[in-house]
Amino acid sequence: MSDPEFVCAACDKGHESHAGDVMTECRVCNRLHCTECVDEYGRCIECSKD
């Protein structure tokens, strides 16, 4: 039994779900993203453009 992968909403990359520090919730849209797709203010790539 393997854990399903977490897929980032911004870059569509799959990550192992057991890595707790991979997922970050955007402060604006509340979707889950990998840490690479969230800026220092907690906004995802799409929300930080606005």
Contact map, one row per residue, 1 for C-alpha under 8 A:
11100000000000000000000000000000000000000000000000
11110000000000000000000000000000000000000000000000
11111000000000011100000000000000000000000000000000
01111100000000011000000000000000000000000000000000
00111110000001111000000000000000000000000000000000
00011111000001111000001000000000000000000000000000
00001111100111100000000000000000100000000000000000
00000111111111100000001000000001110000000000000000
00000011111100000000000000000011100000000000000000
00000001111100000000000000000000100010000001110000
00000001111110000000000000000000000010000000000000
00000011111111000000000000000000000000000000000000
00000011001111100000000000000000000000000000000000
00001111000111110000000000000000000000000000000000
00001111000011111010010000000000000000000000000000
00111100000001111110000000000000000000000000000000
00111100000000111111010000000000000000000000000000
00100000000000011111000000000000000000000000000000
00000000000000111111110000000000000000000000000000
00000000000000001111111000000000000000000000000000
00000000000000000011111100000000001000000000000000
00000000000000101011111100000000111000000000000000
00000101000000000001111110000001111000000000000000
00000000000000000000111111000001111001000100000000
00000000000000000000001111100111100000000100000000
00000000000000000000000111111111100001000111000000
00000000000000000000000011111100000000000110000000
00000000000000000000000001111100000000000011001000
00000000000000000000000001111110000000000000001000
00000000000000000000000011111111000000000000000000
00000000100000000000000011001111100000000000000000
00000001100000000000001111000111110000000000000000
00000011110000000000011111000011111111000001000000
00000001000000000000011100000001111111000000000000
00000000000000000000111100000000111111000000000000
00000000000000000000000000000000111111100000000000
00000000011000000000000000000000111111100001100000
00000000000000000000000101000000111111111111100000
00000000000000000000000000000000000111111111100100
00000000000000000000000000000000000001111110000000
00000000000000000000000000000000000001111110000000
00000000000000000000000111100000000001111111000000
00000000000000000000000001110000000001111111111100
00000000010000000000000001010000100011100111111100
00000000010000000000000000000000000011100011111110
00000000010000000000000000000000000000000011111111
00000000000000000000000000011000000000000011111111
00000000000000000000000000000000000000100011111111
00000000000000000000000000000000000000000000111111
00000000000000000000000000000000000000000000011111
